[in-house]
Amino acid sequence: MHQINRRQVLATSAVGAVTHFMGADAATAAADDDTIIVDTHMHTWSGDLNRWPFAHPYSADVTPPKNPATVERLIDDLDANHVSNAVIVQTIFHGWDNTYTVHSVAQAPDRFKGHGLIDPQDPRVADKLDYWMSEHGLAGMRFSPIYYVEGANGGDEWITSRAHHKLWRKAEKLGAVFNMFIHNTQLPRLGMMLDRYPDSRVIVDHVSQIDLADDDAQAQLDRLLALSKHPNVWVKVTDLTSVSPSKTYPFAKAMPYIEQVYQAFGSDRLLWGTGYPGATRTEFERPSLKMELELVKEHFSFMSALDKRKYLGLNAKNLWGF
């Protein structure tokens, strides 16, 4: 299996992309500081289920989507839209076996970073983090408390368990980045860990998957905004298809809420990402990569040109060290 190296990214197409999407002023600045565009939330899964079988840990009867989100398809999609880099996040389809994510990163190690999955209820979770990072070059892990909310799958007590305190100490030593796919009611418990481990680096995925159509959407959002006091927390403003009050692009009704996240966390702690490559987006009824980029240009009116550059790539460059 290929080891992921740490070479500097050669984002030769990024300035052209910024010119197209952000305008001339941003492009000029991009030429000065090697701006890159990074999709920070990309799932890949294999089209070869004999080599990399599906092993969904919560739903044994999950069938493969029609369009496999292969790394080859990802590279084609990124190239076609001048997106220079991506963070590949292990899909739940392959469960705790991160080898296809490792394989995906190895196909273009200058462009990709990888995040795996570990069974959060495994008492050796800290050792598993060390294994996947030290021996296979992953940059961090994703944990999904949202699958354990209200007692599901054995409950979410593991968030603050002894094993996870050990995990977080190990993460600080390794420089790991954690993604948290987390329900808003679980955010206060995440805050307890953030208090204990200020040198950790934690990303809240998909605006905490808050349904902004709910009557108490603001109260849910306020739990997320409360985490902005922790300087080591970032937010992925992603997957607006599932969180917006209107599921229809360009998600106008979500924008007042997203602006609150921007105001609370600032332009340096927001991250852009999309989810799936190529035809797989269509199958999952997600906007194309081109549309996702145009959404930022045309509809994130509360952001300046510099803020958009940070959101689209500079923040990810700083966080992952591309």
ZAFI-724134 format. One line per 10 residues: number of its first residue (from 1); their letters; for each residue x, y, z of C-alpha. Coordinates in Angstrom, 3 decimals. Layout:
<atoms>
NUM = a = X,Y,Z  ...
</atoms>
This chain:
<atoms>
1 = mhqinrrqvl = 0.000,0.000,0.000  1.355,3.416,-0.905  2.454,5.773,1.863  1.086,9.292,1.573  3.841,11.877,1.367  3.771,15.524,2.458  5.006,17.318,-0.622  3.923,20.874,-1.332  0.839,21.107,-3.537  1.421,22.448,-7.034
11 = atsavgavth = -1.914,24.122,-7.617  -1.238,25.420,-11.090  -4.874,25.896,-12.079  -6.036,27.658,-8.939  -5.383,31.238,-10.025  -7.366,30.667,-13.204  -10.214,29.254,-11.178  -10.230,32.228,-8.826  -10.299,34.572,-11.830  -13.337,32.745,-13.185
21 = fmgadaataa = -15.288,32.498,-9.943  -14.125,35.448,-7.805  -13.145,38.153,-10.248  -9.985,40.046,-11.177  -9.212,41.524,-7.743  -9.170,38.152,-6.064  -7.144,36.712,-8.920  -4.473,39.369,-8.452  -4.205,38.518,-4.778  -4.160,34.827,-5.653
31 = adddtiivdt = -1.086,35.340,-7.797  0.644,36.791,-4.747  -0.099,34.003,-2.260  -0.684,30.834,-4.312  -4.368,30.581,-3.551  -5.809,27.108,-3.932  -9.376,25.828,-4.067  -10.028,22.865,-1.780  -13.111,20.700,-1.591  -12.859,19.726,2.078
41 = hmhtwsgdln = -15.639,17.147,2.099  -15.358,14.569,-0.640  -16.476,10.945,-0.376  -15.113,8.224,-2.607  -16.056,4.570,-2.701  -14.931,1.695,-4.812  -16.489,0.274,-7.935  -14.683,-2.995,-7.148  -16.740,-4.516,-4.334  -14.721,-7.713,-4.355
51 = rwpfahpysa = -11.583,-5.825,-3.399  -13.310,-3.189,-1.256  -16.697,-4.560,-0.128  -19.428,-2.473,1.416  -19.429,-2.879,5.195  -21.967,-0.350,6.479  -21.811,-0.654,10.294  -25.402,0.440,10.932  -27.357,-0.876,7.931  -26.354,-4.276,6.599
61 = dvtppknpat = -28.801,-4.087,3.690  -27.373,-0.926,2.094  -26.913,-1.467,-1.623  -24.259,0.279,-3.726  -25.338,3.439,-5.541  -25.599,3.117,-9.298  -22.638,5.427,-9.864  -19.539,4.533,-7.836  -17.743,7.616,-6.559  -14.330,6.424,-7.619
71 = verliddlda = -11.166,8.435,-7.184  -10.758,8.479,-10.979  -14.166,10.119,-11.292  -13.179,12.584,-8.566  -10.007,13.625,-10.353  -11.928,14.183,-13.593  -14.512,16.335,-11.811  -11.916,18.432,-9.995  -9.906,18.962,-13.170  -12.971,19.985,-15.176
81 = nhvsnavivq = -13.797,22.664,-12.613  -10.266,23.835,-11.776  -10.462,22.666,-8.165  -6.908,22.004,-7.103  -7.263,19.874,-3.967  -9.645,17.793,-1.885  -9.967,16.209,1.536  -11.274,12.690,1.032  -13.466,11.634,3.945  -14.049,7.918,4.405
91 = tifhgwdnty = -17.576,6.936,3.416  -19.734,5.020,5.858  -20.330,2.492,3.050  -16.906,0.922,3.652  -17.278,1.154,7.418  -14.108,1.067,9.500  -11.958,-0.238,6.630  -10.187,2.896,5.410  -8.116,1.209,2.739  -10.037,2.662,-0.215
101 = tvhsvaqapd = -9.598,6.158,1.217  -5.868,5.456,1.592  -5.836,4.139,-1.989  -7.672,7.244,-3.224  -5.229,9.641,-1.594  -2.286,7.685,-2.997  -3.513,8.292,-6.568  -2.692,12.016,-6.233  -0.911,12.585,-2.904  0.016,16.158,-3.814
111 = rfkghglidp = -3.674,17.002,-4.220  -5.398,14.974,-1.499  -5.554,14.540,2.256  -7.524,11.700,3.797  -9.742,11.249,6.837  -10.758,7.790,7.992  -13.410,6.314,10.236  -12.845,4.429,13.481  -15.495,2.587,15.458  -16.021,5.140,18.257
121 = qdprvadkld = -17.012,2.406,20.693  -13.735,0.530,20.227  -11.789,0.789,23.526  -8.575,0.956,21.446  -9.762,3.948,19.460  -6.602,5.954,20.253  -4.380,3.140,18.980  -6.450,2.929,15.806  -5.942,6.663,15.226  -2.185,6.200,15.581
131 = ywmsehglag = -2.261,3.232,13.185  -4.115,4.976,10.373  -2.142,8.198,10.683  1.343,6.869,11.382  1.298,3.823,9.112  -1.060,4.948,6.325  -0.656,8.713,6.252  -4.198,9.833,6.997  -4.518,13.409,8.241  -7.299,12.765,10.725
141 = mrfspiyyve = -10.568,11.030,11.422  -14.283,11.576,11.183  -16.553,10.665,14.082  -20.324,10.608,13.718  -22.139,11.057,17.033  -25.279,11.813,15.021  -25.699,8.049,14.430  -25.795,7.498,18.211  -28.192,10.261,19.269  -30.992,9.429,21.730
151 = ganggdewit = -29.606,5.981,22.467  -29.267,4.785,18.881  -26.582,2.149,18.254  -25.747,1.951,21.931  -25.818,5.675,22.663  -23.266,8.459,22.565  -21.632,8.185,25.983  -18.394,7.478,24.156  -18.039,11.167,23.266  -16.614,11.896,26.711
161 = srahhklwrk = -15.477,8.390,27.667  -12.071,7.513,29.090  -11.085,5.968,25.755  -11.901,9.215,23.958  -9.925,11.323,26.412  -6.976,9.125,25.486  -7.917,9.567,21.827  -7.934,13.355,22.068  -4.555,13.383,23.836  -3.163,11.218,21.056
171 = aeklgavfnm = -4.726,13.516,18.446  -2.984,16.546,19.915  0.369,14.736,19.744  -0.168,13.590,16.166  -1.617,16.884,14.924  -4.800,15.133,13.836  -7.800,16.969,12.445  -11.178,15.646,13.593  -14.425,15.942,11.641  -17.544,15.720,13.800
181 = fihntqlprl = -20.805,14.737,12.111  -22.828,15.676,15.135  -26.381,16.494,16.190  -26.935,19.929,17.675  -28.064,18.446,21.013  -24.644,16.779,21.312  -22.682,19.984,20.792  -22.482,20.920,24.503  -20.760,17.602,25.239  -18.347,18.267,22.392
191 = gmmldrypds = -17.710,21.619,24.056  -16.608,19.794,27.217  -13.881,18.033,25.245  -12.852,21.259,23.561  -12.418,22.817,26.996  -10.100,19.991,28.022  -8.080,19.852,24.798  -7.447,23.365,23.481  -4.681,22.165,21.150  -7.041,19.851,19.281
201 = rvivdhvsqi = -8.349,20.768,15.828  -12.021,20.032,15.300  -14.392,20.610,12.394  -18.175,20.511,12.770  -19.545,18.982,9.583  -22.496,20.313,7.583  -23.452,23.141,9.983  -24.208,20.369,12.522  -26.846,19.013,10.115  -29.406,21.425,11.560
211 = dladddaqaq = -32.742,21.350,9.750  -33.215,25.063,9.242  -36.894,24.476,8.453  -37.575,23.399,12.054  -39.566,25.749,14.264  -36.662,25.837,16.728  -33.954,26.185,14.083  -32.523,29.282,15.724  -32.212,27.556,19.097  -30.444,24.651,17.393
221 = ldrllalskh = -28.121,27.030,15.583  -27.342,28.874,18.801  -25.792,25.672,20.185  -23.403,25.682,17.258  -22.668,29.393,17.530  -21.748,28.883,21.191  -18.746,26.806,20.086  -17.277,29.832,18.312  -15.587,30.776,21.597  -13.179,27.904,20.969
231 = pnvwvkvtdl = -10.500,29.088,18.528  -9.738,25.475,17.559  -13.159,24.849,15.965  -13.978,25.195,12.280  -17.358,24.749,10.555  -18.037,23.159,7.201  -20.728,25.215,5.512  -21.670,22.277,3.325  -24.574,20.119,2.173  -27.073,22.963,2.029
241 = tsvspsktyp = -29.324,20.609,0.054  -30.173,18.818,3.293  -30.142,21.679,5.823  -31.794,24.532,3.931  -35.490,25.369,4.610  -35.900,25.211,0.849  -34.087,22.263,-0.678  -33.941,24.059,-4.011  -30.728,25.657,-5.257  -29.570,28.375,-4.501
251 = fakampyieq = -30.918,27.883,-0.960  -31.890,31.508,-0.397  -33.748,30.814,2.857  -30.612,29.329,4.389  -28.485,32.407,3.815  -29.531,34.403,6.923  -28.540,31.433,9.080  -25.263,30.909,7.228  -24.455,34.576,7.693  -24.826,34.078,11.454
261 = vyqafgsdrl = -22.286,31.262,11.316  -19.978,33.548,9.355  -20.379,36.360,11.868  -19.763,34.063,14.846  -16.802,32.055,13.562  -15.319,34.631,11.221  -13.935,34.199,7.751  -10.892,32.204,8.920  -12.833,29.232,10.323  -15.290,28.314,7.581
271 = lwgtgypgat = -14.623,25.520,5.100  -16.136,24.693,1.712  -16.978,21.222,0.472  -19.505,19.373,-1.651  -19.772,15.600,-1.092  -19.582,13.423,-4.205  -17.843,13.484,-7.584  -19.308,13.608,-11.047  -22.430,11.657,-11.957  -22.793,10.517,-8.371
281 = rteferpslk = -23.924,14.047,-7.499  -26.837,13.721,-9.898  -27.847,10.370,-8.432  -27.935,11.917,-4.955  -29.718,15.036,-6.295  -26.878,17.358,-5.365  -25.732,20.447,-7.295  -22.860,20.019,-9.717  -19.400,21.147,-8.687  -19.747,24.092,-11.047
291 = melelvkehf = -22.996,25.101,-9.342  -21.422,24.752,-5.896  -18.681,27.179,-6.900  -21.143,29.597,-8.475  -23.234,29.479,-5.297  -20.347,31.060,-3.410  -19.723,33.673,-6.080  -23.322,34.706,-6.646  -25.129,34.118,-3.350  -22.690,34.480,-0.447
301 = sfmsaldkrk = -23.159,38.236,-0.633  -22.201,38.696,3.027  -18.622,37.650,2.177  -15.972,39.865,0.650  -13.800,38.589,-2.197  -11.035,37.813,0.299  -13.471,35.979,2.584  -14.585,33.819,-0.334  -10.985,32.945,-1.139  -10.452,31.899,2.463
311 = ylglnaknlw = -13.629,29.832,2.479  -12.857,28.159,-0.836  -9.279,27.227,-0.098  -6.964,29.343,2.007  -8.420,28.152,5.318  -8.041,24.534,4.231  -4.500,25.204,3.079  -3.651,26.509,6.543  -5.496,23.774,8.432  -4.191,20.743,6.524
321 = gf = -0.893,22.148,5.308  -1.462,21.599,1.600
</atoms>
